Amino acid sequence: MSLLRLALYLLLAGLLAPAAFAQGRDPKQFPELSRTISAQMEATNLNGEYKGVTTNGEIVDGLFPLRSTGIDTKPLISAADTFIATLTDAQKQDTLYPIDNLEWRRWANMSIYKRHGVSFDDMSDAQKTAAWDLLDSALSNKGVTLARDIMHLNETLGELTNNNFVEFGEGKYWLTFMGTPSASEPWGWQLDGHHLIINFFVQGDQIVMTPAFWGSEPAVATGGKYAGTRIMDDEQTKGLALINALDAQQQKAAILFTSKTGNNIMTEAWSDNVVIDYAGAPVAGFNAEQKALLMDVIGLYIGNMEAPLAEDKMKEITAYLDQTHFAWIGETKEDSVFYYRIQSPVLVIEFDHQAPVGLTHMYPRGVPYREHVHSMVRTPNGNDYGKDLLRQHYSNHPH
C-alpha cells in the first residue's frame, strides 16, 4: 500500500487526524494535497452507476411518486436566483452545474478536500447575506442555528489546533448549484464543508434534502471566539431516552453490541450505494409511547427543514413506520458513548460518537468520545439527491 493510500485509509478510519497528516508541511502545500486526496477518493468511489442505499442491493420501486405537495417553492427560487445573481463570471464557472452532474456526489466530511463552488471565506458581504437568505428559505430556525453553530465550532477546532485556520474555520463551506431555479424544472444546491453537508433538490413542489450530514469536533466550545456553543444535545439525550424506554426484550433486539470500540456510521461520503440490512428492534412492536419517542427523535433531524417541507417528509416517514427498525451500539448509561440507526424504506438516520480526529493531541486516539459527533440523514432506495424523482421527470419529459 502506498503512503498516500495508507494515509487516505487512516483519514477515513479516523485514526489519523488531517492536522497530524499535514504536520510539518508548508500550508501552501494544502491545495495540492487536497487535489490529490480528492482525485484518489473520486476515482475509487464514484465509478459505476448510482443506485442508492438499499437493504439487499435491490431498489424497492414505487416509494417516491411524482405528486403535488402544495408547498410554495417561490421563496426557494427567489433566494437562489438572488444569490446566483451576485456571482461573478469567474465564480459561476465553478459554481453552476447541470442538474444531473456528478458534482452532486462530490462531497466529503474531510477538512482537506478539493471542493467546488464559492466558499463563505471568498464571498463578499452581500454574497454572504444572500447565502444565508438561501439557507433561511430552506431550513427551519433550528436548522439555520445548527448550521451556524457547526461552522462556529469548526472555527473553535482551528483555535484548538494551534490556530490552524488554513485547514479549519467558520468560512470553509462551499455552495454549488445544479440546474436552474425553476417552478417546473428540477434544480438544487449543495452546501459542503467539514461536518456540514446539505444536498437540497427541488422538483416542482417536491423537496429532497438528503444526503445531509450534521456534526462537529468538538461538540462544545468551552473557550475561544464561540465559547458556549454546543450542538446536538437533544439528538443525544432523546436517543438515550428512547433506548431506555424499551423493555428488556426490545432492548435485546435493538442493541447489536453493548461495547462501542470504534466508529460505526455507515452512510457518510462515498457510501451512496451502501447495502445495510435491517437490524435492531422492529418498530411495529413498539407501543404508542415508544413510537411517539421515536417520532420525536426523527423529528429532530427532519425538523432542520423549513416547516412545510418537514411536515411533508414526516407524513412519508409515518406511512412506513411499521416497517422501521431501531438499532443501537454501546451502553445505555447517561454518560455512555453510542451509535444508533433508524431505518425504513424511505429513511435512514444515523448518530455516532466518534474517535478523535482533529483533537488527537488532546484525547486518546481510536477511543470514541462525546466531543466528536457525526450524524447522517439519507433517503434510501434511490432517492438521495432526488434522483428517483429526476429519473421519473426524465421519463415523462425527455431532455
VMD Tcl script that draws the C-alpha trace (Angstrom):
set ca {
  {0.00 0.00 0.00}
  {1.40 3.40 -0.97}
  {1.95 6.07 1.66}
  {-0.83 8.17 0.14}
  {-3.31 5.27 0.07}
  {-2.41 4.39 3.65}
  {-2.98 7.99 4.69}
  {-6.35 8.05 2.89}
  {-7.42 4.87 4.63}
  {-6.39 6.19 8.03}
  {-8.12 9.50 7.40}
  {-11.41 7.78 6.65}
  {-11.00 5.39 9.57}
  {-10.47 8.33 11.92}
  {-7.11 7.01 13.02}
  {-5.06 9.81 11.54}
  {-6.02 13.42 12.02}
  {-5.78 15.64 8.93}
  {-3.85 18.13 11.01}
  {-1.40 15.42 12.04}
  {-1.04 14.26 8.43}
  {-0.23 17.81 7.43}
  {2.05 18.46 10.40}
  {5.34 19.90 9.32}
  {4.01 20.79 5.86}
  {4.01 24.25 4.44}
  {0.34 25.36 4.39}
  {0.89 26.27 0.75}
  {1.04 22.53 0.06}
  {-2.54 22.01 1.30}
  {-4.19 22.75 -2.08}
  {-2.05 20.12 -3.83}
  {-2.69 17.62 -1.02}
  {-6.40 18.38 -1.30}
  {-6.44 17.77 -5.05}
  {-4.54 14.51 -4.67}
  {-6.82 13.14 -1.96}
  {-9.92 14.22 -3.87}
  {-8.76 12.60 -7.11}
  {-7.92 9.35 -5.34}
  {-11.24 9.17 -3.47}
  {-13.33 10.03 -6.51}
  {-11.51 7.53 -8.74}
  {-12.08 4.82 -6.14}
  {-15.64 5.59 -5.10}
  {-17.51 7.38 -7.90}
  {-17.02 4.70 -10.54}
  {-20.16 2.87 -11.52}
  {-23.81 3.85 -11.67}
  {-25.65 5.38 -8.74}
  {-28.17 3.04 -7.12}
  {-28.70 4.41 -3.61}
  {-28.75 2.93 -0.12}
  {-30.52 -0.44 -0.10}
  {-31.05 -3.36 2.26}
  {-30.04 -6.07 -0.23}
  {-28.65 -4.35 -3.31}
  {-32.08 -4.07 -4.93}
  {-34.19 -0.91 -5.01}
  {-37.78 -1.03 -3.76}
  {-39.76 0.63 -6.54}
  {-42.72 2.98 -6.23}
  {-41.78 4.64 -2.95}
  {-41.43 8.20 -4.27}
  {-44.15 9.00 -6.84}
  {-44.27 12.35 -8.57}
  {-47.04 14.25 -6.81}
  {-48.14 17.69 -5.71}
  {-47.30 18.61 -2.12}
  {-48.80 22.09 -2.12}
  {-45.52 23.54 -0.89}
  {-44.83 27.09 -2.08}
  {-41.36 26.98 -3.65}
  {-41.33 30.62 -4.79}
  {-39.24 31.74 -1.77}
  {-36.71 28.98 -2.53}
  {-36.47 30.01 -6.18}
  {-36.23 33.71 -5.34}
  {-33.47 33.18 -2.77}
  {-31.49 31.01 -5.19}
  {-31.87 33.49 -8.05}
  {-30.78 36.33 -5.79}
  {-27.62 34.52 -4.71}
  {-26.71 33.40 -8.23}
  {-27.11 36.99 -9.43}
  {-24.33 38.05 -7.03}
  {-21.77 35.69 -8.57}
  {-19.03 36.96 -10.80}
  {-18.46 35.27 -14.16}
  {-15.41 33.51 -12.73}
  {-17.39 32.25 -9.73}
  {-20.19 30.97 -11.96}
  {-17.72 28.76 -13.81}
  {-17.07 26.73 -10.66}
  {-20.48 27.09 -9.01}
  {-23.17 26.32 -11.61}
  {-23.58 22.76 -12.91}
  {-26.17 20.77 -14.89}
  {-28.89 19.08 -12.83}
  {-27.59 15.54 -13.39}
  {-23.90 16.38 -12.89}
  {-21.66 14.13 -10.81}
  {-20.92 17.21 -8.69}
  {-23.88 16.18 -6.50}
  {-21.85 13.24 -5.21}
  {-18.53 15.10 -4.79}
  {-18.84 15.92 -1.11}
  {-16.88 14.65 1.87}
  {-16.64 15.20 5.58}
  {-12.94 15.93 5.42}
  {-11.18 19.19 6.13}
  {-8.64 18.54 3.37}
  {-10.70 18.10 0.21}
  {-10.92 19.83 -3.15}
  {-14.33 21.47 -3.18}
  {-16.08 23.37 -5.94}
  {-18.34 26.39 -5.80}
  {-17.85 29.55 -3.81}
  {-16.88 29.46 -0.13}
  {-18.05 31.76 2.63}
  {-14.39 32.76 3.01}
  {-14.41 34.06 -0.57}
  {-17.85 35.67 -0.53}
  {-18.44 39.40 -0.36}
  {-20.66 40.67 2.44}
  {-23.57 40.91 0.00}
  {-22.99 37.32 -1.11}
  {-22.87 36.08 2.49}
  {-26.19 37.80 3.18}
  {-27.70 36.19 0.08}
  {-26.25 32.79 1.05}
  {-27.82 32.93 4.49}
  {-31.10 34.07 2.94}
  {-30.93 30.93 0.78}
  {-30.44 28.75 3.85}
  {-33.21 30.63 5.68}
  {-35.59 29.81 2.82}
  {-34.89 26.08 3.08}
  {-34.11 25.45 6.75}
  {-36.07 25.98 9.94}
  {-34.76 28.31 12.64}
  {-33.37 25.19 14.32}
  {-31.64 24.09 11.11}
  {-30.12 27.51 10.45}
  {-28.90 27.75 14.05}
  {-27.37 24.28 13.84}
  {-25.61 25.11 10.56}
  {-24.18 28.32 12.04}
  {-23.08 26.54 15.21}
  {-21.31 23.81 13.25}
  {-19.45 26.47 11.29}
  {-18.57 28.25 14.52}
  {-17.29 25.03 16.09}
  {-15.08 24.49 13.05}
  {-13.54 27.85 13.99}
  {-13.11 26.51 17.53}
  {-11.33 23.46 16.09}
  {-8.95 25.79 14.33}
  {-8.24 27.53 17.63}
  {-7.62 24.20 19.37}
  {-5.15 23.06 16.70}
  {-2.62 25.85 17.15}
  {-4.71 28.36 15.21}
  {-4.76 26.16 12.10}
  {-7.06 28.33 10.00}
  {-5.63 27.04 6.75}
  {-7.41 23.75 7.37}
  {-10.28 24.74 9.68}
  {-12.50 27.79 10.08}
  {-16.07 29.07 10.00}
  {-15.87 30.20 6.38}
  {-14.68 26.95 4.82}
  {-18.08 25.94 3.45}
  {-18.86 25.93 -0.27}
  {-22.11 26.44 -2.21}
  {-22.80 24.91 -5.61}
  {-25.94 24.83 -7.74}
  {-27.23 22.12 -10.03}
  {-29.77 23.08 -12.67}
  {-31.53 26.43 -12.96}
  {-34.01 27.51 -10.25}
  {-37.45 26.85 -11.69}
  {-41.05 26.14 -10.70}
  {-41.28 23.27 -13.19}
  {-37.77 22.00 -13.99}
  {-35.60 20.14 -11.45}
  {-32.81 22.04 -9.73}
  {-30.99 22.21 -6.42}
  {-27.99 23.27 -4.41}
  {-25.34 21.82 -2.15}
  {-23.54 23.17 0.90}
  {-20.30 21.26 1.52}
  {-17.72 21.58 4.29}
  {-16.25 19.96 7.36}
  {-19.05 18.38 9.46}
  {-21.80 20.09 7.46}
  {-23.18 18.87 4.14}
  {-26.65 19.66 2.83}
  {-27.96 18.45 -0.54}
  {-31.19 20.22 -1.47}
  {-33.14 19.03 -4.53}
  {-36.33 20.64 -5.88}
  {-38.70 19.08 -8.43}
  {-41.86 21.14 -8.83}
  {-43.09 21.37 -5.25}
  {-41.36 18.19 -4.08}
  {-38.22 18.57 -1.96}
  {-35.47 16.10 -1.04}
  {-32.87 17.29 1.49}
  {-30.52 14.33 1.60}
  {-27.79 13.27 2.00}
  {-27.46 15.60 4.98}
  {-24.53 15.49 7.39}
  {-24.58 17.26 10.75}
  {-21.76 17.01 13.28}
  {-18.74 18.56 14.94}
  {-15.50 18.08 16.80}
  {-15.62 19.47 19.44}
  {-19.34 19.27 20.18}
  {-18.99 22.01 22.82}
  {-16.82 25.12 22.75}
  {-15.51 25.67 26.27}
  {-13.49 28.71 25.27}
  {-12.42 30.89 22.38}
  {-14.37 33.07 19.97}
  {-17.55 30.99 20.21}
  {-17.38 29.83 23.81}
  {-20.62 28.23 24.95}
  {-21.62 26.94 21.51}
  {-22.82 23.33 21.62}
  {-24.68 21.08 19.20}
  {-26.95 18.05 19.08}
  {-27.67 17.66 22.78}
  {-31.27 16.69 22.02}
  {-30.29 14.14 19.38}
  {-28.04 12.57 22.01}
  {-30.29 12.69 25.08}
  {-33.51 11.76 23.29}
  {-31.79 8.84 21.61}
  {-30.80 7.61 25.07}
  {-34.32 8.17 26.33}
  {-35.70 6.04 23.51}
  {-33.42 3.04 24.08}
  {-34.15 3.19 27.80}
  {-37.90 3.31 27.16}
  {-37.76 -0.14 25.52}
  {-38.48 -3.21 27.59}
  {-35.85 -5.91 28.17}
  {-36.88 -7.98 25.15}
  {-36.95 -4.96 22.85}
  {-33.57 -3.79 24.10}
  {-32.14 -7.24 23.44}
  {-33.30 -6.92 19.83}
  {-32.20 -3.29 19.45}
  {-28.71 -3.47 20.96}
  {-26.38 -5.02 18.40}
  {-23.28 -4.66 20.60}
  {-23.02 -3.40 24.17}
  {-19.42 -2.27 23.65}
  {-18.60 0.61 21.31}
  {-14.93 0.46 20.37}
  {-14.79 2.49 17.16}
  {-16.73 4.45 14.57}
  {-19.94 2.76 13.42}
  {-21.62 5.14 10.98}
  {-22.14 3.57 7.55}
  {-23.69 6.18 5.22}
  {-21.16 9.01 5.09}
  {-19.31 10.18 1.97}
  {-18.59 7.57 -0.71}
  {-21.47 5.41 0.61}
  {-24.20 6.33 -1.88}
  {-24.64 2.65 -2.84}
  {-24.03 1.06 0.55}
  {-26.03 -2.05 1.43}
  {-27.35 -2.05 5.01}
  {-29.78 -4.78 6.02}
  {-32.41 -4.03 8.62}
  {-31.20 -4.63 12.17}
  {-32.37 -3.95 15.68}
  {-35.85 -3.77 17.13}
  {-38.85 -3.63 14.75}
  {-40.91 -0.53 15.45}
  {-44.08 -2.47 14.63}
  {-43.73 -3.95 18.12}
  {-43.42 -0.58 19.89}
  {-46.30 0.70 21.98}
  {-47.80 4.13 21.38}
  {-45.49 5.88 23.85}
  {-42.39 4.27 22.36}
  {-43.49 5.19 18.83}
  {-44.02 8.77 19.96}
  {-40.49 8.87 21.39}
  {-39.11 7.51 18.12}
  {-41.00 10.09 16.07}
  {-39.67 12.77 18.41}
  {-36.10 11.67 17.65}
  {-36.81 11.53 13.90}
  {-38.35 14.99 14.10}
  {-35.10 16.43 15.44}
  {-33.41 15.65 12.12}
  {-36.28 16.25 9.72}
  {-37.12 19.41 11.68}
  {-33.97 21.05 10.32}
  {-36.04 21.68 7.18}
  {-38.49 24.56 6.88}
  {-41.81 23.56 8.48}
  {-43.91 22.74 5.37}
  {-41.06 20.66 3.95}
  {-40.56 18.82 7.23}
  {-44.29 18.15 7.62}
  {-44.47 16.57 4.17}
  {-41.45 14.35 4.89}
  {-42.82 13.29 8.28}
  {-46.04 12.13 6.60}
  {-43.98 9.97 4.27}
  {-41.99 8.55 7.21}
  {-45.16 7.86 9.22}
  {-46.62 5.85 6.34}
  {-43.74 3.37 6.72}
  {-43.44 3.50 10.49}
  {-44.31 -0.19 10.98}
  {-41.55 -1.12 8.51}
  {-38.97 0.83 10.53}
  {-36.17 -0.62 12.67}
  {-34.21 0.92 15.54}
  {-30.65 -0.32 16.20}
  {-28.14 0.60 18.92}
  {-24.43 0.04 19.66}
  {-22.95 0.87 23.06}
  {-24.08 1.11 26.63}
  {-27.19 2.99 27.73}
  {-25.96 4.99 30.72}
  {-26.35 8.73 30.99}
  {-22.70 9.32 30.05}
  {-22.29 6.45 27.55}
  {-20.89 6.79 24.06}
  {-23.11 5.12 21.48}
  {-24.39 4.77 17.96}
  {-27.99 4.46 16.79}
  {-29.70 3.91 13.46}
  {-33.31 4.44 12.40}
  {-34.04 2.72 9.10}
  {-37.13 2.29 6.93}
  {-37.82 2.03 3.18}
  {-37.86 5.86 2.98}
  {-35.40 6.93 5.69}
  {-32.01 6.23 7.22}
  {-30.83 8.26 10.22}
  {-27.51 7.54 11.91}
  {-25.99 9.13 15.03}
  {-22.45 8.24 16.08}
  {-19.99 9.23 18.80}
  {-16.63 9.07 17.02}
  {-12.96 8.75 17.92}
  {-10.85 11.93 17.91}
  {-9.57 13.15 14.55}
  {-8.78 16.85 14.86}
  {-8.09 16.70 18.59}
  {-5.85 13.65 18.86}
  {-3.31 15.82 20.71}
  {-5.91 16.22 23.49}
  {-7.74 12.88 23.61}
  {-6.77 9.19 23.17}
  {-6.64 8.04 19.57}
  {-9.15 5.44 18.48}
  {-11.42 5.84 21.52}
  {-14.93 7.20 20.77}
  {-15.91 10.19 22.87}
  {-18.78 12.63 23.13}
  {-16.85 15.58 21.75}
  {-16.91 14.16 18.22}
  {-20.41 13.68 16.82}
  {-21.43 12.57 13.33}
  {-24.96 12.15 12.02}
  {-26.38 11.32 8.60}
  {-29.83 11.51 7.08}
  {-30.39 9.54 3.87}
  {-33.29 8.78 1.54}
  {-32.71 5.13 0.58}
  {-33.95 3.17 -2.43}
  {-32.59 5.57 -4.99}
  {-33.89 8.98 -3.96}
  {-30.90 10.67 -2.34}
  {-30.25 13.90 -4.30}
  {-33.84 13.48 -5.56}
  {-32.51 11.03 -8.15}
  {-35.64 8.88 -8.33}
  {-37.78 11.98 -8.83}
  {-35.34 13.16 -11.51}
  {-35.48 9.74 -13.21}
  {-39.28 9.93 -13.34}
  {-39.15 13.51 -14.61}
  {-36.87 12.48 -17.47}
  {-39.15 9.54 -18.23}
  {-42.14 11.87 -18.53}
  {-40.26 14.77 -20.14}
  {-37.30 13.51 -22.22}
  {-34.43 16.01 -22.40}
}
mol new
graphics top color blue
foreach p $ca { graphics top sphere $p radius 0.5 }
foreach p [lrange $ca 0 end-1] q [lrange $ca 1 end] { graphics top cylinder $p $q radius 0.2 }
display resetview
